[in-house]
Amino acid sequence: MALSGAMVDLSNGAGSSQLCLLSGTFTSLAAVPSSYASCAWTTYIEGGGGLANQGVIVRGSTGTHHYRMWIASNTLPDLAFSFAQID
């Protein structure tokens, strides 16, 4: 689920921790790591400071599938991102 204010925030909306914001910045989806071993899972990522060029690991609701996501922009009115399944 995307929440809007000055910039778009990210929330899984399901109440369980399914998002992992990776440290660092990335120039493309291919640059976002696929390892989630050290993830600190959360339900919400604040977008107010800008999420452009950030990487996020998203865990599916059953916990069996993971996706890497590269956020190109979270400036209103659009959230622009690319994603690919890891497993």
PDB file of N, CA, C and O in Angstrom:
ATOM      1  N   MET A   1       0.854  -1.158   0.000  1.00  0.00           N
ATOM      2  CA  MET A   1       0.000   0.000   0.000  1.00  0.00           C
ATOM      3  C   MET A   1       0.899   1.220   0.000  1.00  0.00           C
ATOM      4  O   MET A   1       1.915   1.239   0.695  1.00  0.00           O
ATOM      5  N   ALA A   2       0.546   2.233  -0.762  1.00  0.00           N
ATOM      6  CA  ALA A   2       1.286   3.487  -0.777  1.00  0.00           C
ATOM      7  C   ALA A   2       0.459   4.540  -0.061  1.00  0.00           C
ATOM      8  O   ALA A   2      -0.737   4.680  -0.317  1.00  0.00           O
ATOM      9  N   LEU A   3       1.091   5.271   0.825  1.00  0.00           N
ATOM     10  CA  LEU A   3       0.437   6.343   1.563  1.00  0.00           C
ATOM     11  C   LEU A   3       0.996   7.652   1.057  1.00  0.00           C
ATOM     12  O   LEU A   3       2.203   7.758   0.837  1.00  0.00           O
ATOM     13  N   SER A   4       0.154   8.653   0.865  1.00  0.00           N
ATOM     14  CA  SER A   4       0.676   9.885   0.297  1.00  0.00           C
ATOM     15  C   SER A   4       0.628  11.048   1.270  1.00  0.00           C
ATOM     16  O   SER A   4      -0.292  11.171   2.079  1.00  0.00           O
ATOM     17  N   GLY A   5       1.623  11.885   1.175  1.00  0.00           N
ATOM     18  CA  GLY A   5       1.761  13.141   1.899  1.00  0.00           C
ATOM     19  C   GLY A   5       2.526  14.019   0.929  1.00  0.00           C
ATOM     20  O   GLY A   5       2.112  14.166  -0.221  1.00  0.00           O
ATOM     21  N   ALA A   6       3.632  14.607   1.361  1.00  0.00           N
ATOM     22  CA  ALA A   6       4.485  15.352   0.444  1.00  0.00           C
ATOM     23  C   ALA A   6       5.192  14.399  -0.513  1.00  0.00           C
ATOM     24  O   ALA A   6       5.453  14.734  -1.669  1.00  0.00           O
ATOM     25  N   MET A   7       5.497  13.206  -0.010  1.00  0.00           N
ATOM     26  CA  MET A   7       6.098  12.139  -0.808  1.00  0.00           C
ATOM     27  C   MET A   7       5.395  10.850  -0.406  1.00  0.00           C
ATOM     28  O   MET A   7       4.759  10.789   0.646  1.00  0.00           O
ATOM     29  N   VAL A   8       5.506   9.844  -1.221  1.00  0.00           N
ATOM     30  CA  VAL A   8       4.815   8.585  -0.973  1.00  0.00           C
ATOM     31  C   VAL A   8       5.579   7.760   0.063  1.00  0.00           C
ATOM     32  O   VAL A   8       6.787   7.561  -0.070  1.00  0.00           O
ATOM     33  N   ASP A   9       4.875   7.277   1.100  1.00  0.00           N
ATOM     34  CA  ASP A   9       5.406   6.347   2.094  1.00  0.00           C
ATOM     35  C   ASP A   9       5.047   4.938   1.646  1.00  0.00           C
ATOM     36  O   ASP A   9       4.178   4.763   0.792  1.00  0.00           O
ATOM     37  N   LEU A  10       5.703   3.936   2.212  1.00  0.00           N
ATOM     38  CA  LEU A  10       5.379   2.546   1.908  1.00  0.00           C
ATOM     39  C   LEU A  10       4.894   1.846   3.167  1.00  0.00           C
ATOM     40  O   LEU A  10       5.477   2.004   4.239  1.00  0.00           O
ATOM     41  N   SER A  11       3.833   1.080   3.033  1.00  0.00           N
ATOM     42  CA  SER A  11       3.299   0.292   4.129  1.00  0.00           C
ATOM     43  C   SER A  11       2.733  -0.988   3.553  1.00  0.00           C
ATOM     44  O   SER A  11       2.120  -0.974   2.485  1.00  0.00           O
ATOM     45  N   ASN A  12       2.934  -2.103   4.255  1.00  0.00           N
ATOM     46  CA  ASN A  12       2.371  -3.349   3.736  1.00  0.00           C
ATOM     47  C   ASN A  12       0.891  -3.455   4.050  1.00  0.00           C
ATOM     48  O   ASN A  12       0.190  -4.233   3.403  1.00  0.00           O
ATOM     49  N   GLY A  13       0.390  -2.700   5.023  1.00  0.00           N
ATOM     50  CA  GLY A  13      -1.038  -2.669   5.314  1.00  0.00           C
ATOM     51  C   GLY A  13      -1.618  -3.938   5.902  1.00  0.00           C
ATOM     52  O   GLY A  13      -2.805  -3.973   6.229  1.00  0.00           O
ATOM     53  N   ALA A  14      -0.821  -4.974   6.044  1.00  0.00           N
ATOM     54  CA  ALA A  14      -1.336  -6.252   6.541  1.00  0.00           C
ATOM     55  C   ALA A  14      -1.032  -6.474   8.013  1.00  0.00           C
ATOM     56  O   ALA A  14      -1.493  -7.455   8.596  1.00  0.00           O
ATOM     57  N   GLY A  15      -0.269  -5.586   8.620  1.00  0.00           N
ATOM     58  CA  GLY A  15       0.035  -5.719  10.035  1.00  0.00           C
ATOM     59  C   GLY A  15       1.247  -6.561  10.368  1.00  0.00           C
ATOM     60  O   GLY A  15       1.678  -6.577  11.521  1.00  0.00           O
ATOM     61  N   SER A  16       1.813  -7.265   9.395  1.00  0.00           N
ATOM     62  CA  SER A  16       3.017  -8.047   9.666  1.00  0.00           C
ATOM     63  C   SER A  16       4.199  -7.400   8.948  1.00  0.00           C
ATOM     64  O   SER A  16       4.023  -6.715   7.940  1.00  0.00           O
ATOM     65  N   SER A  17       5.382  -7.619   9.464  1.00  0.00           N
ATOM     66  CA  SER A  17       6.584  -6.989   8.921  1.00  0.00           C
ATOM     67  C   SER A  17       7.017  -7.672   7.633  1.00  0.00           C
ATOM     68  O   SER A  17       7.447  -8.825   7.648  1.00  0.00           O
ATOM     69  N   GLN A  18       6.903  -6.956   6.517  1.00  0.00           N
ATOM     70  CA  GLN A  18       7.219  -7.532   5.215  1.00  0.00           C
ATOM     71  C   GLN A  18       8.162  -6.672   4.385  1.00  0.00           C
ATOM     72  O   GLN A  18       8.467  -7.032   3.248  1.00  0.00           O
ATOM     73  N   LEU A  19       8.635  -5.543   4.918  1.00  0.00           N
ATOM     74  CA  LEU A  19       9.478  -4.620   4.167  1.00  0.00           C
ATOM     75  C   LEU A  19      10.854  -4.494   4.813  1.00  0.00           C
ATOM     76  O   LEU A  19      10.974  -4.500   6.038  1.00  0.00           O
ATOM     77  N   CYS A  20      11.882  -4.380   3.991  1.00  0.00           N
ATOM     78  CA  CYS A  20      13.250  -4.202   4.485  1.00  0.00           C
ATOM     79  C   CYS A  20      13.940  -3.153   3.623  1.00  0.00           C
ATOM     80  O   CYS A  20      14.262  -3.415   2.464  1.00  0.00           O
ATOM     81  N   LEU A  21      14.167  -1.966   4.183  1.00  0.00           N
ATOM     82  CA  LEU A  21      14.877  -0.908   3.481  1.00  0.00           C
ATOM     83  C   LEU A  21      16.367  -1.192   3.584  1.00  0.00           C
ATOM     84  O   LEU A  21      16.915  -1.297   4.681  1.00  0.00           O
ATOM     85  N   LEU A  22      17.015  -1.314   2.439  1.00  0.00           N
ATOM     86  CA  LEU A  22      18.447  -1.617   2.415  1.00  0.00           C
ATOM     87  C   LEU A  22      19.260  -0.343   2.579  1.00  0.00           C
ATOM     88  O   LEU A  22      18.825   0.728   2.156  1.00  0.00           O
ATOM     89  N   SER A  23      20.419  -0.446   3.180  1.00  0.00           N
ATOM     90  CA  SER A  23      21.270   0.728   3.338  1.00  0.00           C
ATOM     91  C   SER A  23      21.989   1.009   2.022  1.00  0.00           C
ATOM     92  O   SER A  23      22.260   0.104   1.233  1.00  0.00           O
ATOM     93  N   GLY A  24      22.286   2.272   1.811  1.00  0.00           N
ATOM     94  CA  GLY A  24      22.973   2.680   0.589  1.00  0.00           C
ATOM     95  C   GLY A  24      22.009   3.136  -0.480  1.00  0.00           C
ATOM     96  O   GLY A  24      20.792   3.087  -0.302  1.00  0.00           O
ATOM     97  N   THR A  25      22.562   3.578  -1.591  1.00  0.00           N
ATOM     98  CA  THR A  25      21.754   3.969  -2.742  1.00  0.00           C
ATOM     99  C   THR A  25      22.148   3.102  -3.928  1.00  0.00           C
ATOM    100  O   THR A  25      23.250   2.555  -3.979  1.00  0.00           O
ATOM    101  N   PHE A  26      21.233   2.988  -4.875  1.00  0.00           N
ATOM    102  CA  PHE A  26      21.413   2.094  -6.012  1.00  0.00           C
ATOM    103  C   PHE A  26      21.000   2.810  -7.289  1.00  0.00           C
ATOM    104  O   PHE A  26      20.102   3.652  -7.271  1.00  0.00           O
ATOM    105  N   THR A  27      21.650   2.478  -8.389  1.00  0.00           N
ATOM    106  CA  THR A  27      21.384   3.159  -9.652  1.00  0.00           C
ATOM    107  C   THR A  27      20.405   2.412 -10.552  1.00  0.00           C
ATOM    108  O   THR A  27      19.957   2.944 -11.568  1.00  0.00           O
ATOM    109  N   SER A  28      20.076   1.176 -10.176  1.00  0.00           N
ATOM    110  CA  SER A  28      19.159   0.372 -10.987  1.00  0.00           C
ATOM    111  C   SER A  28      18.697  -0.823 -10.176  1.00  0.00           C
ATOM    112  O   SER A  28      19.226  -1.086  -9.096  1.00  0.00           O
ATOM    113  N   LEU A  29      17.712  -1.547 -10.690  1.00  0.00           N
ATOM    114  CA  LEU A  29      17.250  -2.770 -10.037  1.00  0.00           C
ATOM    115  C   LEU A  29      18.371  -3.799  -9.962  1.00  0.00           C
ATOM    116  O   LEU A  29      18.502  -4.500  -8.959  1.00  0.00           O
ATOM    117  N   ALA A  30      19.178  -3.897 -11.012  1.00  0.00           N
ATOM    118  CA  ALA A  30      20.271  -4.871 -11.036  1.00  0.00           C
ATOM    119  C   ALA A  30      21.285  -4.626  -9.928  1.00  0.00           C
ATOM    120  O   ALA A  30      21.969  -5.558  -9.506  1.00  0.00           O
ATOM    121  N   ALA A  31      21.396  -3.390  -9.447  1.00  0.00           N
ATOM    122  CA  ALA A  31      22.351  -3.053  -8.389  1.00  0.00           C
ATOM    123  C   ALA A  31      21.839  -3.380  -6.990  1.00  0.00           C
ATOM    124  O   ALA A  31      22.625  -3.419  -6.044  1.00  0.00           O
ATOM    125  N   VAL A  32      20.539  -3.614  -6.841  1.00  0.00           N
ATOM    126  CA  VAL A  32      19.951  -3.922  -5.534  1.00  0.00           C
ATOM    127  C   VAL A  32      20.287  -5.365  -5.170  1.00  0.00           C
ATOM    128  O   VAL A  32      19.984  -6.273  -5.944  1.00  0.00           O
ATOM    129  N   PRO A  33      20.906  -5.600  -4.009  1.00  0.00           N
ATOM    130  CA  PRO A  33      21.267  -6.960  -3.620  1.00  0.00           C
ATOM    131  C   PRO A  33      20.032  -7.857  -3.437  1.00  0.00           C
ATOM    132  O   PRO A  33      18.940  -7.381  -3.129  1.00  0.00           O
ATOM    133  N   SER A  34      20.233  -9.136  -3.630  1.00  0.00           N
ATOM    134  CA  SER A  34      19.125 -10.077  -3.457  1.00  0.00           C
ATOM    135  C   SER A  34      19.184 -10.798  -2.112  1.00  0.00           C
ATOM    136  O   SER A  34      18.294 -11.589  -1.798  1.00  0.00           O
ATOM    137  N   SER A  35      20.209 -10.538  -1.323  1.00  0.00           N
ATOM    138  CA  SER A  35      20.320 -11.166  -0.006  1.00  0.00           C
ATOM    139  C   SER A  35      19.462 -10.418   1.006  1.00  0.00           C
ATOM    140  O   SER A  35      19.490  -9.189   1.076  1.00  0.00           O
ATOM    141  N   TYR A  36      18.704 -11.171   1.782  1.00  0.00           N
ATOM    142  CA  TYR A  36      17.866 -10.577   2.816  1.00  0.00           C
ATOM    143  C   TYR A  36      18.186 -11.174   4.189  1.00  0.00           C
ATOM    144  O   TYR A  36      17.400 -11.045   5.127  1.00  0.00           O
ATOM    145  N   ALA A  37      19.340 -11.823   4.296  1.00  0.00           N
ATOM    146  CA  ALA A  37      19.734 -12.498   5.530  1.00  0.00           C
ATOM    147  C   ALA A  37      19.830 -11.544   6.723  1.00  0.00           C
ATOM    148  O   ALA A  37      19.522 -11.938   7.848  1.00  0.00           O
ATOM    149  N   SER A  38      20.243 -10.321   6.500  1.00  0.00           N
ATOM    150  CA  SER A  38      20.419  -9.393   7.620  1.00  0.00           C
ATOM    151  C   SER A  38      19.314  -8.336   7.691  1.00  0.00           C
ATOM    152  O   SER A  38      19.492  -7.288   8.311  1.00  0.00           O
ATOM    153  N   CYS A  39      18.188  -8.611   7.062  1.00  0.00           N
ATOM    154  CA  CYS A  39      17.093  -7.636   7.041  1.00  0.00           C
ATOM    155  C   CYS A  39      16.478  -7.404   8.412  1.00  0.00           C
ATOM    156  O   CYS A  39      16.285  -8.331   9.199  1.00  0.00           O
ATOM    157  N   ALA A  40      16.180  -6.152   8.670  1.00  0.00           N
ATOM    158  CA  ALA A  40      15.386  -5.760   9.838  1.00  0.00           C
ATOM    159  C   ALA A  40      13.990  -5.458   9.280  1.00  0.00           C
ATOM    160  O   ALA A  40      13.747  -4.358   8.785  1.00  0.00           O
ATOM    161  N   TRP A  41      13.095  -6.408   9.356  1.00  0.00           N
ATOM    162  CA  TRP A  41      11.778  -6.313   8.736  1.00  0.00           C
ATOM    163  C   TRP A  41      10.905  -5.296   9.458  1.00  0.00           C
ATOM    164  O   TRP A  41      10.952  -5.175  10.682  1.00  0.00           O
ATOM    165  N   THR A  42      10.113  -4.572   8.688  1.00  0.00           N
ATOM    166  CA  THR A  42       9.233  -3.556   9.227  1.00  0.00           C
ATOM    167  C   THR A  42       7.920  -3.533   8.438  1.00  0.00           C
ATOM    168  O   THR A  42       7.810  -4.148   7.377  1.00  0.00           O
ATOM    169  N   THR A  43       6.944  -2.829   8.964  1.00  0.00           N
ATOM    170  CA  THR A  43       5.656  -2.707   8.269  1.00  0.00           C
ATOM    171  C   THR A  43       5.535  -1.387   7.519  1.00  0.00           C
ATOM    172  O   THR A  43       4.612  -1.210   6.724  1.00  0.00           O
ATOM    173  N   TYR A  44       6.468  -0.449   7.768  1.00  0.00           N
ATOM    174  CA  TYR A  44       6.303   0.905   7.252  1.00  0.00           C
ATOM    175  C   TYR A  44       7.662   1.532   6.929  1.00  0.00           C
ATOM    176  O   TYR A  44       8.617   1.398   7.694  1.00  0.00           O
ATOM    177  N   ILE A  45       7.733   2.216   5.791  1.00  0.00           N
ATOM    178  CA  ILE A  45       8.924   2.966   5.416  1.00  0.00           C
ATOM    179  C   ILE A  45       8.501   4.401   5.141  1.00  0.00           C
ATOM    180  O   ILE A  45       7.693   4.655   4.248  1.00  0.00           O
ATOM    181  N   GLU A  46       9.046   5.334   5.905  1.00  0.00           N
ATOM    182  CA  GLU A  46       8.751   6.759   5.771  1.00  0.00           C
ATOM    183  C   GLU A  46       9.388   7.300   4.495  1.00  0.00           C
ATOM    184  O   GLU A  46      10.587   7.131   4.271  1.00  0.00           O
ATOM    185  N   GLY A  47       8.589   7.943   3.674  1.00  0.00           N
ATOM    186  CA  GLY A  47       9.092   8.474   2.412  1.00  0.00           C
ATOM    187  C   GLY A  47       9.367   9.954   2.418  1.00  0.00           C
ATOM    188  O   GLY A  47       9.808  10.502   1.407  1.00  0.00           O
ATOM    189  N   GLY A  48       9.118  10.624   3.538  1.00  0.00           N
ATOM    190  CA  GLY A  48       9.244  12.080   3.617  1.00  0.00           C
ATOM    191  C   GLY A  48      10.603  12.624   3.253  1.00  0.00           C
ATOM    192  O   GLY A  48      10.697  13.731   2.722  1.00  0.00           O
ATOM    193  N   GLY A  49      11.659  11.880   3.521  1.00  0.00           N
ATOM    194  CA  GLY A  49      13.009  12.325   3.181  1.00  0.00           C
ATOM    195  C   GLY A  49      13.409  11.976   1.763  1.00  0.00           C
ATOM    196  O   GLY A  49      14.510  12.307   1.324  1.00  0.00           O
ATOM    197  N   GLY A  50      12.514  11.305   1.043  1.00  0.00           N
ATOM    198  CA  GLY A  50      12.803  10.877  -0.327  1.00  0.00           C
ATOM    199  C   GLY A  50      13.337   9.456  -0.346  1.00  0.00           C
ATOM    200  O   GLY A  50      14.205   9.098   0.449  1.00  0.00           O
ATOM    201  N   LEU A  51      12.825   8.665  -1.241  1.00  0.00           N
ATOM    202  CA  LEU A  51      13.264   7.271  -1.370  1.00  0.00           C
ATOM    203  C   LEU A  51      13.909   6.981  -2.722  1.00  0.00           C
ATOM    204  O   LEU A  51      14.181   5.824  -3.044  1.00  0.00           O
ATOM    205  N   ALA A  52      14.156   8.026  -3.514  1.00  0.00           N
ATOM    206  CA  ALA A  52      14.760   7.816  -4.837  1.00  0.00           C
ATOM    207  C   ALA A  52      16.089   7.083  -4.700  1.00  0.00           C
ATOM    208  O   ALA A  52      16.906   7.403  -3.838  1.00  0.00           O
ATOM    209  N   ASN A  53      16.285   6.105  -5.557  1.00  0.00           N
ATOM    210  CA  ASN A  53      17.502   5.286  -5.609  1.00  0.00           C
ATOM    211  C   ASN A  53      17.719   4.427  -4.369  1.00  0.00           C
ATOM    212  O   ASN A  53      18.855   4.084  -4.040  1.00  0.00           O
ATOM    213  N   GLN A  54      16.644   4.082  -3.686  1.00  0.00           N
ATOM    214  CA  GLN A  54      16.708   3.193  -2.534  1.00  0.00           C
ATOM    215  C   GLN A  54      16.328   1.772  -2.955  1.00  0.00           C
ATOM    216  O   GLN A  54      15.597   1.576  -3.926  1.00  0.00           O
ATOM    217  N   GLY A  55      16.824   0.805  -2.224  1.00  0.00           N
ATOM    218  CA  GLY A  55      16.490  -0.590  -2.457  1.00  0.00           C
ATOM    219  C   GLY A  55      15.674  -1.129  -1.297  1.00  0.00           C
ATOM    220  O   GLY A  55      15.935  -0.812  -0.137  1.00  0.00           O
ATOM    221  N   VAL A  56      14.685  -1.946  -1.623  1.00  0.00           N
ATOM    222  CA  VAL A  56      13.804  -2.539  -0.616  1.00  0.00           C
ATOM    223  C   VAL A  56      13.642  -4.018  -0.930  1.00  0.00           C
ATOM    224  O   VAL A  56      13.475  -4.396  -2.090  1.00  0.00           O
ATOM    225  N   ILE A  57      13.689  -4.846   0.090  1.00  0.00           N
ATOM    226  CA  ILE A  57      13.318  -6.250  -0.062  1.00  0.00           C
ATOM    227  C   ILE A  57      11.893  -6.375   0.465  1.00  0.00           C
ATOM    228  O   ILE A  57      11.583  -5.904   1.559  1.00  0.00           O
ATOM    229  N   VAL A  58      11.035  -7.011  -0.317  1.00  0.00           N
ATOM    230  CA  VAL A  58       9.638  -7.216   0.063  1.00  0.00           C
ATOM    231  C   VAL A  58       9.418  -8.708   0.237  1.00  0.00           C
ATOM    232  O   VAL A  58       9.741  -9.501  -0.647  1.00  0.00           O
ATOM    233  N   ARG A  59       8.868  -9.084   1.381  1.00  0.00           N
ATOM    234  CA  ARG A  59       8.579 -10.490   1.672  1.00  0.00           C
ATOM    235  C   ARG A  59       7.102 -10.725   1.414  1.00  0.00           C
ATOM    236  O   ARG A  59       6.260  -9.958   1.880  1.00  0.00           O
ATOM    237  N   GLY A  60       6.778 -11.785   0.671  1.00  0.00           N
ATOM    238  CA  GLY A  60       5.391 -12.131   0.401  1.00  0.00           C
ATOM    239  C   GLY A  60       4.647 -12.487   1.675  1.00  0.00           C
ATOM    240  O   GLY A  60       5.271 -12.783   2.694  1.00  0.00           O
ATOM    241  N   SER A  61       3.337 -12.463   1.630  1.00  0.00           N
ATOM    242  CA  SER A  61       2.508 -12.672   2.825  1.00  0.00           C
ATOM    243  C   SER A  61       2.737 -14.032   3.491  1.00  0.00           C
ATOM    244  O   SER A  61       2.556 -14.159   4.702  1.00  0.00           O
ATOM    245  N   THR A  62       3.124 -15.033   2.731  1.00  0.00           N
ATOM    246  CA  THR A  62       3.388 -16.345   3.322  1.00  0.00           C
ATOM    247  C   THR A  62       4.833 -16.498   3.778  1.00  0.00           C
ATOM    248  O   THR A  62       5.171 -17.471   4.453  1.00  0.00           O
ATOM    249  N   GLY A  63       5.689 -15.545   3.414  1.00  0.00           N
ATOM    250  CA  GLY A  63       7.097 -15.593   3.793  1.00  0.00           C
ATOM    251  C   GLY A  63       7.945 -16.494   2.927  1.00  0.00           C
ATOM    252  O   GLY A  63       9.139 -16.641   3.185  1.00  0.00           O
ATOM    253  N   THR A  64       7.363 -17.106   1.903  1.00  0.00           N
ATOM    254  CA  THR A  64       8.117 -18.024   1.055  1.00  0.00           C
ATOM    255  C   THR A  64       8.707 -17.356  -0.185  1.00  0.00           C
ATOM    256  O   THR A  64       9.622 -17.904  -0.800  1.00  0.00           O
ATOM    257  N   HIS A  65       8.207 -16.198  -0.558  1.00  0.00           N
ATOM    258  CA  HIS A  65       8.729 -15.485  -1.726  1.00  0.00           C
ATOM    259  C   HIS A  65       9.234 -14.123  -1.297  1.00  0.00           C
ATOM    260  O   HIS A  65       8.660 -13.468  -0.427  1.00  0.00           O
ATOM    261  N   HIS A  66      10.324 -13.711  -1.931  1.00  0.00           N
ATOM    262  CA  HIS A  66      10.937 -12.415  -1.659  1.00  0.00           C
ATOM    263  C   HIS A  66      11.178 -11.714  -2.987  1.00  0.00           C
ATOM    264  O   HIS A  66      11.424 -12.356  -4.009  1.00  0.00           O
ATOM    265  N   TYR A  67      11.105 -10.409  -2.959  1.00  0.00           N
ATOM    266  CA  TYR A  67      11.288  -9.584  -4.149  1.00  0.00           C
ATOM    267  C   TYR A  67      12.238  -8.448  -3.811  1.00  0.00           C
ATOM    268  O   TYR A  67      12.216  -7.929  -2.695  1.00  0.00           O
ATOM    269  N   ARG A  68      13.069  -8.062  -4.761  1.00  0.00           N
ATOM    270  CA  ARG A  68      13.873  -6.867  -4.572  1.00  0.00           C
ATOM    271  C   ARG A  68      13.222  -5.755  -5.383  1.00  0.00           C
ATOM    272  O   ARG A  68      12.691  -5.984  -6.470  1.00  0.00           O
ATOM    273  N   MET A  69      13.275  -4.560  -4.838  1.00  0.00           N
ATOM    274  CA  MET A  69      12.612  -3.431  -5.474  1.00  0.00           C
ATOM    275  C   MET A  69      13.568  -2.247  -5.475  1.00  0.00           C
ATOM    276  O   MET A  69      14.236  -1.969  -4.479  1.00  0.00           O
ATOM    277  N   TRP A  70      13.623  -1.557  -6.607  1.00  0.00           N
ATOM    278  CA  TRP A  70      14.409  -0.329  -6.724  1.00  0.00           C
ATOM    279  C   TRP A  70      13.419   0.803  -6.921  1.00  0.00           C
ATOM    280  O   TRP A  70      12.612   0.781  -7.851  1.00  0.00           O
ATOM    281  N   ILE A  71      13.486   1.797  -6.039  1.00  0.00           N
ATOM    282  CA  ILE A  71      12.575   2.933  -6.130  1.00  0.00           C
ATOM    283  C   ILE A  71      13.264   4.035  -6.922  1.00  0.00           C
ATOM    284  O   ILE A  71      14.282   4.577  -6.493  1.00  0.00           O
ATOM    285  N   ALA A  72      12.704   4.359  -8.071  1.00  0.00           N
ATOM    286  CA  ALA A  72      13.247   5.430  -8.907  1.00  0.00           C
ATOM    287  C   ALA A  72      12.822   6.788  -8.371  1.00  0.00           C
ATOM    288  O   ALA A  72      13.603   7.739  -8.394  1.00  0.00           O
ATOM    289  N   SER A  73      11.587   6.880  -7.889  1.00  0.00           N
ATOM    290  CA  SER A  73      11.070   8.146  -7.352  1.00  0.00           C
ATOM    291  C   SER A  73       9.840   7.880  -6.500  1.00  0.00           C
ATOM    292  O   SER A  73       9.034   7.004  -6.814  1.00  0.00           O
ATOM    293  N   ASN A  74       9.701   8.639  -5.421  1.00  0.00           N
ATOM    294  CA  ASN A  74       8.470   8.571  -4.630  1.00  0.00           C
ATOM    295  C   ASN A  74       7.857   9.967  -4.498  1.00  0.00           C
ATOM    296  O   ASN A  74       7.107  10.245  -3.562  1.00  0.00           O
ATOM    297  N   THR A  75       8.189  10.834  -5.450  1.00  0.00           N
ATOM    298  CA  THR A  75       7.649  12.188  -5.466  1.00  0.00           C
ATOM    299  C   THR A  75       6.253  12.165  -6.060  1.00  0.00           C
ATOM    300  O   THR A  75       6.020  11.572  -7.114  1.00  0.00           O
ATOM    301  N   LEU A  76       5.316  12.827  -5.363  1.00  0.00           N
ATOM    302  CA  LEU A  76       3.939  12.874  -5.860  1.00  0.00           C
ATOM    303  C   LEU A  76       3.895  13.533  -7.224  1.00  0.00           C
ATOM    304  O   LEU A  76       4.676  14.452  -7.472  1.00  0.00           O
ATOM    305  N   PRO A  77       3.034  13.113  -8.104  1.00  0.00           N
ATOM    306  CA  PRO A  77       1.894  12.243  -7.845  1.00  0.00           C
ATOM    307  C   PRO A  77       2.162  10.759  -8.092  1.00  0.00           C
ATOM    308  O   PRO A  77       1.227   9.959  -8.044  1.00  0.00           O
ATOM    309  N   ASP A  78       3.398  10.373  -8.352  1.00  0.00           N
ATOM    310  CA  ASP A  78       3.668   8.989  -8.734  1.00  0.00           C
ATOM    311  C   ASP A  78       4.719   8.328  -7.856  1.00  0.00           C
ATOM    312  O   ASP A  78       5.614   8.983  -7.322  1.00  0.00           O
ATOM    313  N   LEU A  79       4.590   7.031  -7.723  1.00  0.00           N
ATOM    314  CA  LEU A  79       5.616   6.176  -7.156  1.00  0.00           C
ATOM    315  C   LEU A  79       6.162   5.382  -8.332  1.00  0.00           C
ATOM    316  O   LEU A  79       5.419   4.627  -8.960  1.00  0.00           O
ATOM    317  N   ALA A  80       7.438   5.536  -8.640  1.00  0.00           N
ATOM    318  CA  ALA A  80       8.043   4.829  -9.778  1.00  0.00           C
ATOM    319  C   ALA A  80       9.067   3.831  -9.242  1.00  0.00           C
ATOM    320  O   ALA A  80       9.987   4.209  -8.515  1.00  0.00           O
ATOM    321  N   PHE A  81       8.906   2.558  -9.601  1.00  0.00           N
ATOM    322  CA  PHE A  81       9.816   1.525  -9.113  1.00  0.00           C
ATOM    323  C   PHE A  81       9.892   0.373 -10.093  1.00  0.00           C
ATOM    324  O   PHE A  81       9.050   0.232 -10.980  1.00  0.00           O
ATOM    325  N   SER A  82      10.924  -0.457  -9.918  1.00  0.00           N
ATOM    326  CA  SER A  82      11.092  -1.709 -10.648  1.00  0.00           C
ATOM    327  C   SER A  82      11.248  -2.804  -9.606  1.00  0.00           C
ATOM    328  O   SER A  82      11.768  -2.554  -8.519  1.00  0.00           O
ATOM    329  N   PHE A  83      10.804  -4.015  -9.927  1.00  0.00           N
ATOM    330  CA  PHE A  83      10.972  -5.110  -8.989  1.00  0.00           C
ATOM    331  C   PHE A  83      11.164  -6.423  -9.713  1.00  0.00           C
ATOM    332  O   PHE A  83      10.779  -6.569 -10.874  1.00  0.00           O
ATOM    333  N   ALA A  84      11.769  -7.387  -9.016  1.00  0.00           N
ATOM    334  CA  ALA A  84      11.994  -8.721  -9.563  1.00  0.00           C
ATOM    335  C   ALA A  84      11.954  -9.727  -8.421  1.00  0.00           C
ATOM    336  O   ALA A  84      12.375  -9.434  -7.302  1.00  0.00           O
ATOM    337  N   GLN A  85      11.445 -10.909  -8.720  1.00  0.00           N
ATOM    338  CA  GLN A  85      11.372 -11.961  -7.709  1.00  0.00           C
ATOM    339  C   GLN A  85      12.761 -12.523  -7.429  1.00  0.00           C
ATOM    340  O   GLN A  85      13.538 -12.759  -8.354  1.00  0.00           O
ATOM    341  N   ILE A  86      13.071 -12.737  -6.160  1.00  0.00           N
ATOM    342  CA  ILE A  86      14.331 -13.343  -5.751  1.00  0.00           C
ATOM    343  C   ILE A  86      14.153 -14.861  -5.636  1.00  0.00           C
ATOM    344  O   ILE A  86      14.935 -15.629  -6.197  1.00  0.00           O
ATOM    345  N   ASP A  87      13.126 -15.281  -4.910  1.00  0.00           N
ATOM    346  CA  ASP A  87      12.859 -16.721  -4.717  1.00  0.00           C
ATOM    347  C   ASP A  87      11.387 -16.971  -4.576  1.00  0.00           C
ATOM    348  O   ASP A  87      10.969 -18.116  -4.407  1.00  0.00           O
TER     349      ASP A  87
END
